Amino acid sequence: MNANEAEQQQFLVERFLSAYTRIEQFLRDNVTGWKDCTTPDLAQDFCELRPGLDISPYKIRTAMNLRHALSHGQVKAGRFPAYPTEEFVQEVERIAKRFTNPPLITSRCKRQVETASPDDSLRALLIRMSELQLSQFPVYTAGKFVGLISENSIARWIAERARHERCLNFAEVQVETIVNETSDSSAYRFVPERTTEPEAVQLFASNALLGACLITKFGNQHEELLGIVTRWDIPVIMAQLTAPLEDASAA
């Protein structure tokens, strides 16, 4: 091994140990009873309730074994019995970043939100849905939140009306009517702008009826609407959470 190769391998070892130490310290700070558990066990306990992290305890166990080999198996200064590959170091760094610095939902979903008015007709709203390719609209009047209208709530309302009416004039039906008759607070949730993407994934995973997370500064419905995360956004978020670091940062 020449001097350049030795220097590169030493750099990989230092990066790996730094990332693993961050993982271990984070878990010890955030999981109770850590003194009786290995780092992979802590990771499993932590991740079971947070599927959005998409972190494999098996990979952390592999990293732990390598860390032990590097820490206790150094044959002489700068020489180790095993070395991590660049790919594995990147994976451990990705895991460390997911734990210690997960992306906020505002990094992807803070945007001007299309809203509806209670006075809008169903016909006009359906046209907007089609043109903008949106599945749901928060409903506001004079800056006050009224409710959420979605493709699902519209379909349920039409199905119920069709049982009693032979003909529906969508131009005469107001959004307010549908919101009032299909109101379901479990279909939406206000969240603060500091919510992380893994936390948002967990909210949708734990509530099958949740259609949208509405983002405000502190998660209060009386605050200005800053963004929206819908169930349709979750596959994109999950893809980015599981992407290699260089790919995720480029998105």
BASEGU-988054 format. One line per field, with one value per residue: residue number from 1; x, y, z of N, C-alpha, C in turn. Coordinates in steps of 0.02 Angstrom, whole numbers, plus 50000, padded with zeros to 5 digits. Each point is the difference from the previous one (the first is absolute). Layout:
BASEGU-988054
num: c(NUM; ...)
n_x: c(X; ...)
n_y: c(Y; ...)
n_z: c(Z; ...)
ca_x: c(X; ...)
ca_y: c(Y; ...)
ca_z: c(Z; ...)
c_x: c(X; ...)
c_y: c(Y; ...)
c_z: c(Z; ...)
This chain:
BASEGU-988054
num: c(1; 2; 3; 4; 5; 6; 7; 8; 9; 10; 11; 12; 13; 14; 15; 16; 17; 18; 19; 20; 21; 22; 23; 24; 25; 26; 27; 28; 29; 30; 31; 32; 33; 34; 35; 36; 37; 38; 39; 40; 41; 42; 43; 44; 45; 46; 47; 48; 49; 50; 51; 52; 53; 54; 55; 56; 57; 58; 59; 60; 61; 62; 63; 64; 65; 66; 67; 68; 69; 70; 71; 72; 73; 74; 75; 76; 77; 78; 79; 80; 81; 82; 83; 84; 85; 86; 87; 88; 89; 90; 91; 92; 93; 94; 95; 96; 97; 98; 99; 100; 101; 102; 103; 104; 105; 106; 107; 108; 109; 110; 111; 112; 113; 114; 115; 116; 117; 118; 119; 120; 121; 122; 123; 124; 125; 126; 127; 128; 129; 130; 131; 132; 133; 134; 135; 136; 137; 138; 139; 140; 141; 142; 143; 144; 145; 146; 147; 148; 149; 150; 151; 152; 153; 154; 155; 156; 157; 158; 159; 160; 161; 162; 163; 164; 165; 166; 167; 168; 169; 170; 171; 172; 173; 174; 175; 176; 177; 178; 179; 180; 181; 182; 183; 184; 185; 186; 187; 188; 189; 190; 191; 192; 193; 194; 195; 196; 197; 198; 199; 200; 201; 202; 203; 204; 205; 206; 207; 208; 209; 210; 211; 212; 213; 214; 215; 216; 217; 218; 219; 220; 221; 222; 223; 224; 225; 226; 227; 228; 229; 230; 231; 232; 233; 234; 235; 236; 237; 238; 239; 240; 241; 242; 243; 244; 245; 246; 247; 248; 249; 250; 251)
n_x: c(50042; 49990; 50036; 49987; 50007; 50055; 50015; 49981; 50030; 50051; 49991; 49994; 50051; 50030; 49980; 50016; 50056; 50010; 49979; 50036; 50048; 49983; 49997; 50054; 50029; 49975; 50012; 50059; 49997; 49976; 50034; 49948; 50036; 50037; 50009; 49940; 50008; 50007; 50044; 50008; 50000; 50041; 50035; 49994; 50012; 50049; 50018; 49983; 50005; 50053; 49951; 49989; 50033; 49964; 50015; 50047; 49973; 49987; 49990; 49962; 49973; 49997; 49975; 49960; 49991; 49993; 49959; 49975; 49998; 49976; 49958; 49991; 49999; 50017; 50031; 50000; 50035; 49937; 50006; 49949; 49966; 49962; 49972; 49964; 49953; 50011; 49972; 50034; 50054; 49984; 49988; 50055; 50030; 49968; 50014; 50062; 49997; 49973; 50045; 50057; 49987; 49941; 49985; 49987; 49936; 50020; 50050; 49944; 49966; 50048; 49939; 49986; 49953; 49977; 49957; 49947; 49947; 49967; 50007; 50059; 49985; 49966; 49964; 50004; 49985; 49954; 49984; 50004; 49967; 49961; 49993; 49994; 49962; 49951; 50010; 50025; 49953; 50043; 49948; 50006; 49978; 50018; 50042; 49938; 50031; 49972; 50044; 49998; 50006; 49982; 50036; 50027; 50003; 50022; 50040; 50015; 50007; 50031; 50036; 50004; 50013; 50039; 50001; 49999; 50050; 49959; 50003; 50065; 49990; 50059; 49972; 49950; 50045; 49997; 50064; 49972; 49955; 50048; 50033; 49942; 49986; 50063; 49990; 50066; 50007; 49987; 49968; 50009; 50058; 49999; 50056; 50047; 50029; 50011; 49942; 50030; 50033; 50046; 49994; 50004; 50049; 50024; 49985; 50021; 50056; 49993; 49981; 49965; 49965; 50060; 49973; 50008; 50063; 49969; 50047; 50008; 50013; 49946; 49970; 49986; 49938; 50010; 50055; 50045; 49968; 50051; 49963; 50005; 49991; 49993; 49954; 49985; 50019; 49970; 49979; 49991; 49970; 49967; 49991; 49989; 49960; 49986; 50004; 50054; 50046; 50042; 49959; 49994; 50064; 49999; 49955)
n_y: c(49941; 50044; 50055; 50009; 49936; 50000; 50056; 49974; 49944; 50037; 50035; 49942; 49976; 50058; 50000; 49936; 50006; 50056; 49969; 49946; 50041; 50035; 49943; 49975; 50059; 50006; 49935; 50009; 50053; 49955; 49948; 49988; 49986; 50048; 50005; 49974; 50045; 49961; 50032; 49942; 49975; 50049; 49989; 49935; 50010; 50040; 49955; 49955; 50055; 49996; 49973; 50064; 49978; 49945; 49982; 49962; 49972; 49959; 50055; 50021; 49938; 50001; 50062; 49976; 49945; 50040; 50039; 49943; 49978; 50059; 49998; 49934; 50007; 50062; 49979; 50060; 50053; 50018; 49940; 49978; 49954; 50054; 50015; 50054; 49981; 50035; 49948; 49960; 50036; 50006; 49934; 49991; 50040; 49964; 49944; 50022; 50018; 49941; 49975; 50030; 49995; 49971; 49998; 50066; 49994; 50054; 49955; 49963; 50013; 50045; 50018; 50038; 49997; 49959; 50049; 49980; 50029; 50010; 50059; 49969; 49995; 49944; 50025; 50061; 49970; 49961; 50055; 50034; 49951; 50000; 50065; 50002; 49947; 50028; 49965; 50053; 50036; 50036; 50005; 50061; 50037; 50055; 49956; 49978; 49950; 49971; 49971; 49936; 50015; 49938; 49967; 49976; 50059; 50024; 49946; 50005; 50066; 49992; 49950; 50038; 50055; 49959; 49983; 50067; 50019; 50008; 50065; 50011; 50062; 49981; 50036; 49965; 49950; 50025; 50020; 50053; 49984; 49987; 50055; 50032; 49968; 50014; 50048; 49994; 50017; 49935; 50036; 50042; 50030; 50047; 50015; 50005; 50056; 49986; 49977; 49943; 49983; 49970; 50056; 50033; 49961; 50007; 50064; 49995; 49970; 50044; 50034; 49946; 50038; 50010; 50055; 50043; 50020; 50045; 50035; 50015; 50060; 49999; 49986; 50064; 49979; 50041; 49965; 50038; 49978; 49959; 49946; 49948; 49946; 49968; 49954; 50038; 50043; 49955; 49970; 50062; 50016; 49943; 50013; 50062; 49977; 49958; 50058; 49984; 50019; 49981; 49945; 49988; 50018; 49962; 49969)
n_z: c(50000; 49950; 50006; 49935; 49987; 50038; 49970; 49942; 50018; 50022; 49945; 49966; 50035; 49993; 49936; 49993; 50036; 49964; 49944; 50015; 50020; 49946; 49966; 50027; 49994; 49938; 49990; 50027; 49962; 49956; 50024; 50038; 50054; 49972; 50066; 49991; 49952; 49946; 49963; 49969; 50063; 50019; 49945; 50014; 50065; 49980; 49954; 50045; 50036; 49960; 49964; 50007; 50054; 49991; 50061; 49973; 50055; 49949; 49964; 50051; 50001; 49934; 50005; 50048; 49964; 49948; 50036; 50025; 49937; 49982; 50052; 49992; 49933; 50019; 49945; 49974; 50016; 49990; 50029; 49962; 50034; 50000; 49941; 50015; 49958; 49946; 49968; 50040; 49993; 49936; 50003; 50037; 49958; 49954; 50033; 50010; 49937; 49984; 50043; 49986; 49935; 50017; 49935; 50001; 50015; 50033; 50003; 50002; 50055; 50012; 49987; 49948; 50046; 49953; 50011; 50032; 49974; 50057; 49968; 49991; 49937; 50006; 49952; 50028; 50057; 49971; 49968; 50057; 50030; 49946; 49998; 50067; 49985; 50037; 50055; 50030; 50029; 50037; 50041; 49975; 50050; 49969; 49974; 50008; 50031; 49948; 49960; 49983; 49935; 49986; 49955; 50055; 50031; 49942; 49991; 50064; 49991; 49942; 50027; 50053; 49964; 49966; 50064; 50002; 49960; 49951; 50016; 49992; 50019; 49978; 49953; 50025; 50003; 50062; 50000; 50027; 49954; 49957; 50016; 50003; 49943; 49988; 50044; 49998; 50063; 49995; 49953; 50050; 50000; 50047; 49967; 50048; 49979; 50064; 49976; 50015; 49945; 50038; 50036; 49943; 49980; 50062; 49992; 49937; 50022; 50049; 49945; 49985; 50042; 50023; 49975; 50051; 50002; 50037; 49969; 50064; 50023; 50039; 49942; 49999; 49998; 50051; 49988; 49970; 49946; 50017; 50005; 49960; 50037; 49943; 50003; 49948; 50048; 50038; 49944; 49981; 50058; 49998; 49936; 50021; 50048; 49951; 49969; 49961; 50043; 49951; 49993; 50066; 50004; 49945; 50038)
ca_x: c(49958; 50040; 49981; 49937; 49946; 49995; 49967; 49930; 49967; 49996; 49947; 49937; 49991; 49982; 49931; 49956; 49996; 49964; 49928; 49973; 49997; 49941; 49942; 50000; 49985; 49930; 49957; 50006; 49967; 49929; 49967; 50010; 50024; 50052; 50058; 49992; 49988; 50050; 49979; 49948; 49936; 49973; 49976; 49937; 49948; 49987; 49973; 49937; 49946; 50016; 50015; 50026; 50073; 50023; 50069; 50005; 50043; 50051; 50057; 50033; 50036; 50061; 50043; 50025; 50053; 50058; 50028; 50037; 50061; 50045; 50020; 50037; 50041; 50054; 50061; 50050; 49976; 49975; 49986; 49943; 49986; 49947; 49987; 49935; 50001; 49971; 49928; 49974; 50008; 49946; 49938; 50000; 49991; 49929; 49962; 50013; 49964; 49929; 49987; 50018; 49980; 49952; 49974; 49935; 49950; 50000; 50051; 49970; 49928; 49981; 49984; 49935; 49949; 49937; 49944; 49932; 49955; 49935; 49951; 50016; 49956; 50033; 50023; 50061; 50053; 50021; 50040; 50066; 50033; 50024; 50052; 50059; 50018; 50001; 49949; 49964; 50007; 49977; 49948; 50008; 49959; 50027; 50059; 49982; 49995; 49932; 50003; 50038; 49959; 50044; 49968; 49966; 49939; 49953; 49972; 49953; 49941; 49961; 49971; 49944; 49946; 49974; 49949; 49937; 49987; 50014; 50042; 50036; 50028; 50061; 50009; 49959; 50022; 50056; 50050; 49980; 49952; 50036; 50042; 49957; 49968; 50050; 50054; 50035; 50062; 50055; 50026; 50054; 50033; 50045; 50066; 50046; 50048; 50060; 49988; 50046; 49968; 49982; 49941; 49941; 49987; 49970; 49931; 49958; 50000; 49960; 49930; 49983; 49952; 50034; 50012; 50045; 50028; 50002; 50058; 50001; 50061; 49999; 49951; 49935; 49959; 49986; 50059; 50006; 50016; 50066; 50012; 49956; 50026; 49944; 50019; 50033; 50070; 50038; 50047; 50057; 50040; 50032; 50053; 50055; 50029; 50039; 50049; 50067; 50005; 50012; 49939; 49950; 50016; 49991; 49928)
ca_y: c(50059; 50060; 50052; 50030; 49953; 49999; 50063; 49995; 49953; 50032; 50050; 49963; 49978; 50058; 50019; 49948; 50005; 50061; 49990; 49951; 50032; 50044; 49956; 49972; 50053; 50020; 49949; 50002; 50060; 50001; 49937; 49983; 49933; 49983; 49967; 49928; 49982; 50017; 50054; 49976; 49991; 50067; 50024; 49965; 50029; 50069; 50002; 49964; 50048; 50054; 49966; 50047; 50001; 49947; 49983; 49929; 49982; 49953; 50039; 50029; 49945; 49991; 50056; 49990; 49949; 50030; 50048; 49961; 49976; 50057; 50028; 49953; 49955; 50035; 49960; 50050; 50067; 50012; 49938; 49967; 49934; 50007; 50070; 50009; 50025; 50066; 49992; 49986; 50062; 50045; 49975; 50016; 50072; 50013; 49981; 50051; 50061; 49988; 50005; 50063; 50061; 49983; 50059; 50026; 49998; 50064; 50000; 49975; 50011; 50069; 50030; 50033; 49947; 50015; 49992; 50009; 50042; 49967; 50021; 49971; 49945; 49936; 49997; 50039; 49966; 49941; 50024; 50018; 49937; 49969; 50042; 50004; 49932; 49998; 49955; 50030; 50071; 50029; 50049; 50059; 50059; 50058; 49978; 49951; 49932; 49972; 49928; 49973; 49965; 49956; 49955; 49948; 50027; 50015; 49937; 49975; 50043; 49984; 49934; 50006; 50038; 49961; 49954; 50035; 50047; 49972; 50045; 50049; 50056; 50017; 50073; 50029; 49974; 50038; 49963; 50001; 49946; 49936; 50001; 49992; 49934; 49946; 50022; 49947; 50031; 49952; 50002; 50050; 50015; 50056; 49983; 50057; 50000; 49963; 49928; 49969; 49956; 49936; 50009; 50005; 49932; 49964; 50024; 49967; 49928; 49984; 50020; 49985; 50050; 50065; 50018; 50057; 50037; 50071; 50026; 50069; 50011; 49961; 49947; 50027; 50012; 50071; 50033; 50000; 49935; 50005; 49944; 49942; 49934; 49954; 49929; 49989; 50022; 49954; 49959; 50042; 50012; 49937; 49988; 50044; 49980; 49939; 50010; 50016; 50070; 50047; 50005; 50036; 50071; 50031; 50005)
ca_z: c(50000; 49998; 50049; 49980; 50017; 50073; 50021; 49981; 50044; 50065; 49996; 50003; 50069; 50041; 49982; 50026; 50073; 50017; 49987; 50046; 50065; 50001; 50006; 50068; 50048; 49990; 50028; 50073; 50024; 49983; 50017; 50071; 50013; 49952; 50031; 49995; 49930; 49950; 49955; 49953; 50035; 50011; 49935; 49984; 50043; 49979; 49933; 49995; 50003; 49953; 49937; 49952; 50001; 49954; 50020; 50015; 50056; 49977; 49976; 50059; 50033; 49961; 50016; 50068; 49997; 49969; 50048; 50049; 49968; 49991; 50064; 50042; 49961; 49965; 50006; 50015; 49986; 49933; 49965; 50030; 49969; 49950; 49983; 49968; 49931; 49991; 49998; 50067; 50039; 49979; 50029; 50071; 50004; 49985; 50059; 50051; 49982; 50010; 50071; 50033; 49964; 49948; 49966; 50020; 49946; 49965; 49947; 49938; 49996; 50016; 49935; 49996; 49999; 49968; 50046; 49974; 50040; 50011; 49950; 49935; 49978; 49991; 49931; 49994; 50038; 49963; 49944; 50028; 50017; 49938; 49969; 50042; 50020; 50073; 50026; 50056; 50011; 50063; 49988; 50043; 49987; 50036; 50038; 50052; 49976; 50003; 49994; 49944; 49951; 49961; 49953; 50038; 50031; 49946; 49976; 50051; 49999; 49939; 50008; 50047; 49968; 49943; 50026; 50011; 49946; 49934; 49961; 50040; 49962; 50035; 50000; 50054; 50065; 50027; 50038; 50070; 50012; 50002; 50061; 50059; 50001; 50000; 50045; 50036; 50023; 49995; 49931; 49995; 50063; 49997; 50029; 49999; 49946; 50020; 49993; 49953; 49952; 50031; 50043; 49956; 49976; 50055; 50009; 49949; 50011; 50059; 49990; 49930; 49975; 49992; 49930; 49992; 50056; 49984; 50035; 50024; 50039; 50061; 49996; 50021; 49941; 49993; 49972; 49927; 49971; 49968; 49954; 50008; 49983; 49990; 49998; 49936; 50006; 50042; 49962; 49979; 50060; 50018; 49951; 50016; 50064; 49990; 49947; 50022; 50021; 49945; 49961; 50040; 50005; 49934; 49985)
c_x: c(50044; 49973; 49932; 49940; 49988; 49964; 49926; 49962; 49993; 49943; 49931; 49985; 49977; 49929; 49951; 49991; 49962; 49925; 49970; 49994; 49940; 49936; 49993; 49980; 49927; 49953; 50003; 49964; 49924; 49962; 50016; 50024; 50057; 50059; 49996; 49992; 50060; 49973; 49949; 49933; 49967; 49970; 49934; 49943; 49979; 49962; 49932; 49941; 50010; 50017; 50029; 50075; 50030; 50073; 50001; 50045; 50055; 50062; 50038; 50039; 50065; 50050; 50030; 50057; 50063; 50033; 50042; 50067; 50050; 50026; 50046; 50048; 50057; 50066; 50061; 49975; 49979; 49984; 49945; 49988; 49946; 49989; 49930; 50009; 49969; 49924; 49971; 50006; 49944; 49934; 49995; 49992; 49928; 49958; 50010; 49962; 49925; 49981; 50007; 49976; 49951; 49972; 49932; 49952; 49999; 50052; 49971; 49928; 49978; 49990; 49933; 49947; 49937; 49943; 49934; 49961; 49934; 49949; 50015; 49950; 50040; 50027; 50066; 50059; 50026; 50043; 50070; 50039; 50031; 50058; 50065; 50026; 50010; 49942; 49960; 50018; 49980; 49949; 50007; 49949; 50025; 50059; 49986; 49991; 49930; 50001; 50043; 49952; 50047; 49960; 49959; 49935; 49948; 49966; 49950; 49936; 49955; 49966; 49939; 49942; 49968; 49947; 49931; 49981; 50020; 50048; 50032; 50028; 50061; 50012; 49961; 50020; 50061; 50047; 49980; 49952; 50036; 50043; 49958; 49972; 50050; 50057; 50029; 50068; 50060; 50032; 50055; 50030; 50046; 50065; 50045; 50052; 50065; 49990; 50048; 49963; 49987; 49940; 49936; 49981; 49964; 49927; 49953; 49997; 49954; 49927; 49982; 49952; 50033; 50015; 50050; 50024; 50007; 50052; 49989; 50061; 50003; 49948; 49931; 49959; 49983; 50059; 49999; 50020; 50064; 50012; 49953; 50038; 49940; 50026; 50036; 50073; 50043; 50047; 50061; 50047; 50038; 50058; 50061; 50034; 50044; 50053; 50069; 50006; 50009; 49938; 49948; 50015; 49990; 49928; 49972)
c_y: c(50062; 50053; 50031; 49955; 49997; 50062; 49998; 49953; 50028; 50051; 49966; 49977; 50058; 50022; 49950; 50006; 50061; 49992; 49951; 50029; 50046; 49959; 49976; 50053; 50022; 49950; 50000; 50061; 49996; 49936; 49984; 49928; 49979; 49961; 49924; 49976; 50017; 50055; 49975; 49989; 50067; 50027; 49967; 50028; 50069; 50002; 49966; 50047; 50057; 49969; 50047; 50004; 49948; 49982; 49927; 49988; 49951; 50037; 50031; 49946; 49985; 50055; 49992; 49949; 50028; 50049; 49964; 49976; 50056; 50026; 49954; 49956; 50033; 49962; 50043; 50067; 50007; 49938; 49962; 49933; 50004; 50075; 50005; 50023; 50070; 49996; 49989; 50062; 50049; 49978; 50016; 50075; 50020; 49985; 50052; 50064; 49991; 50006; 50071; 50063; 49983; 50063; 50020; 49996; 50066; 50003; 49979; 50025; 50070; 50036; 50037; 49947; 50024; 49985; 50010; 50045; 49962; 50015; 49971; 49946; 49936; 49994; 50037; 49966; 49939; 50019; 50019; 49937; 49968; 50040; 50000; 49932; 49995; 49959; 50031; 50073; 50017; 50055; 50057; 50053; 50057; 49980; 49949; 49931; 49973; 49924; 49980; 49965; 49962; 49960; 49948; 50026; 50018; 49937; 49972; 50041; 49985; 49933; 50002; 50036; 49959; 49950; 50033; 50047; 49970; 50043; 50051; 50053; 50026; 50076; 50033; 49976; 50039; 49955; 49995; 49943; 49933; 49996; 49987; 49930; 49942; 50016; 49941; 50027; 49952; 50000; 50052; 50011; 50060; 49981; 50061; 49993; 49963; 49924; 49971; 49954; 49930; 50005; 50005; 49932; 49959; 50021; 49966; 49925; 49980; 50019; 49991; 50051; 50067; 50013; 50055; 50025; 50073; 50033; 50074; 50007; 49955; 49944; 50021; 50018; 50074; 50039; 49997; 49931; 50007; 49945; 49943; 49938; 49954; 49928; 49984; 50021; 49948; 49954; 50039; 50013; 49937; 49985; 50042; 49980; 49939; 50007; 50011; 50075; 50047; 50009; 50042; 50074; 50036; 50012; 50068)
c_z: c(50000; 50047; 49983; 50017; 50075; 50026; 49984; 50046; 50071; 50001; 50003; 50071; 50043; 49986; 50030; 50076; 50022; 49992; 50050; 50071; 50005; 50008; 50072; 50052; 49995; 50034; 50076; 50029; 49993; 50016; 50073; 50006; 49956; 50030; 49993; 49928; 49956; 49956; 49948; 50033; 50014; 49935; 49982; 50042; 49976; 49934; 49993; 49999; 49951; 49931; 49947; 49999; 49953; 50013; 50021; 50060; 49980; 49976; 50058; 50037; 49962; 50015; 50070; 50000; 49969; 50047; 50052; 49971; 49992; 50066; 50039; 49960; 49962; 50011; 50013; 49977; 49927; 49961; 50037; 49966; 49946; 49988; 49969; 49928; 49998; 50002; 50070; 50044; 49983; 50030; 50074; 50010; 49985; 50061; 50055; 49985; 50011; 50074; 50026; 49965; 49945; 49968; 50026; 49942; 49961; 49945; 49933; 49990; 50021; 49935; 50005; 49990; 49965; 50049; 49964; 50047; 50010; 49946; 49930; 49982; 49992; 49929; 49991; 50035; 49962; 49940; 50024; 50018; 49938; 49970; 50040; 50022; 50075; 50025; 50057; 50010; 50072; 49983; 50051; 49980; 50044; 50045; 50054; 49969; 50011; 50000; 49941; 49953; 49954; 49950; 50037; 50031; 49948; 49975; 50051; 50001; 49940; 50007; 50046; 49967; 49944; 50023; 50003; 49942; 49933; 49960; 50047; 49954; 50038; 50003; 50057; 50069; 50023; 50040; 50073; 50017; 50008; 50064; 50062; 50006; 50001; 50048; 50040; 50021; 49997; 49930; 49992; 50069; 49989; 50036; 49997; 49946; 50018; 49997; 49949; 49952; 50029; 50047; 49959; 49973; 50054; 50012; 49951; 50012; 50058; 49994; 49927; 49971; 49987; 49926; 49990; 50068; 49977; 50043; 50018; 50045; 50062; 50000; 50023; 49938; 49989; 49971; 49924; 49975; 49959; 49948; 50014; 49979; 49993; 49998; 49934; 50002; 50035; 49960; 49977; 50059; 50020; 49952; 50015; 50066; 49993; 49946; 50029; 50013; 49942; 49957; 50037; 50002; 49934; 49984; 50021)
